[in-house]
Amino acid sequence: MNLRIGIGYDSHLLVENRPLILAGLTIPYSKGLLGHSDGDVVIHSIIDAILGALALGDIGSHYPNTDTRHKDISSILLLEETVLIMKEQSFIIGNVDISVICEKPKLREYIDDMRLTLSSILETDIANVSVKAKTNEGMDDVGKGNGIIVHAVALLKQKGKQC
C-alpha cells in the first residue's frame, strides 16, 4: 500500500496563567491551554493523525503525560520526533487538513503563519497544509469559550511509490 490516511483529534481546556500555543505559535490571548506539555492541540491532533496513518497507536502511547520529560515541552519537538518515525517507515506527508474549533480568540490572522510553521516541521510544501478556524456557534463548553478542539486528517505517501 502506498497511501495511508490517519485521523487525529485533541481537546484542551482554556485556563488562566498559561500561554496560548497553537500550531507552534504563541497567540496573544488572556488564557492558554491546560496540558502536560505546552497543550498545543493543533500539533497534538497532527501527531495522532500521522501515528494513526502508520498504525502506531496514539500520542499518549508515544509521549505519555506520566513521563516527566514531556512536562511543559514544546509540542514542536514531539511533532519533529513523529516526523522522524514517519520517515523511518518510508512515508512523507501527502497533505494535512486541520480544523480548529474555538469561539475566541479569532484565528484568521494567524492561519498563514500556522501553515508556514507546520509545513516546515512536516517537511512539506505549504500547499500541502490546510488550517481552518471554526466556531461552535455558542454550543457546549467550547462554544462558551472554555476550550479548543482540533480535528486533523493526514494523508501519507510512501517514498518512491507512484500514487
Secondary structure as UniProt FT lines:
FT   STRAND          3..15
FT   TURN            16..17
FT   STRAND          20..22
FT   TURN            23..24
FT   STRAND          25..27
FT   STRAND          32..33
FT   HELIX           41..53
FT   TURN            54..55
FT   HELIX           59..62
FT   TURN            65..66
FT   HELIX           68..70
FT   TURN            71..72
FT   HELIX           75..88
FT   TURN            89..90
FT   STRAND          91..101
FT   HELIX           108..110
FT   HELIX           111..122
FT   HELIX           126..128
FT   STRAND          129..134
FT   TURN            137..138
FT   HELIX           140..143
FT   TURN            144..145
FT   STRAND          147..158
FT   TURN            159..160
//
